[in-house]
Amino acid sequence: MFITTQKDLDVQLQKARGSNQKTGLVPTMGALHSGHLSLISKAYEKADVVVVSIFVNPTQFNNADDLEKYPRNTEEDLAILKKHNPNTIAFVPSVADIYAKNVSAEKFDFGPLTKSMEGEFRAGHFNGVGTIIKRLFDLIKPDYAFFGEKDFQQLMVIKKLVEITQQPVEIIGCETDREANGLAKSSRNKRLSKEETEIAQVIFDSLTYVKKHFNEMTISELKNIVESKFEQTPKIELEYFSIAPIDTLTPTNQKEAGKKYRGFIAAFINEVR
Ligand code: AMP
């Protein structure tokens, strides 16, 4: 079901709430692929009513060119949703519906979580993400909301957002869906040629290597190996490779016993991040 207005959305959601059904929200920026569908399937495991929002949120882009080139195809997205599950409610608001006349981000204090990586390289990005997600939670009041581990820093930021804003929603992280060569499925992959998609495999290969050797090597050694893998691969440019404990997401070279770590990579092929 395709819904654009707040009023229609309320009608549908009230029906669900009236009959005590649980609502799940999957926020997306469209250009849907199987990664998004895996979140939607997970949502149906927990919720009776699933809303997928499709909204390319201007305030989370720090790069005007990236925003302009972001793939948009609502018709195709709706067909994909319908084929996957005709009961899914697609909420496709306009920029004015979300921001009225003030297209700007609220400022949040996410503490150390946003000091590095995407927070460092995409100034203002997480305030934009926080603004749209807070707004969607207010509009939809979901019982559950689903986010991909592909954007692990974002997942942690959303959990913090819920803590700060005290919105009564449970955040559920979902595993990364990947191409056959290991590259995480992403809307931006549509802008890569076949050759470039093959080159991008170095991202997954590096993460896999690090995971395999994490216990026997130092973080500095692992970083050197990943950086040289990227230097040896043509056309791809490493923006950062970091290893950080999952509680603070502060990149480190020091392992501490009992802490859990993740590896993070951002890279460019031409202008595609
Ligand atoms: P996006 O449309 O890129 O903003 O993504 C919407 C949601 O889908 C976010 O929670 C992403 O983390 C998640 N997502 C995107 N790609 C994948 C993937 N390959 N596997 C799992 N989740 C994904």
Residues whose N, C-alpha, C, O or C-beta is under 5 A from the ligand:
A	BS01	AMP	P27 T28 M29 G30 G35 H36 F146 F147 G148 E149 K150 D151 C174 E175 T176 D177 A184 K185 S186
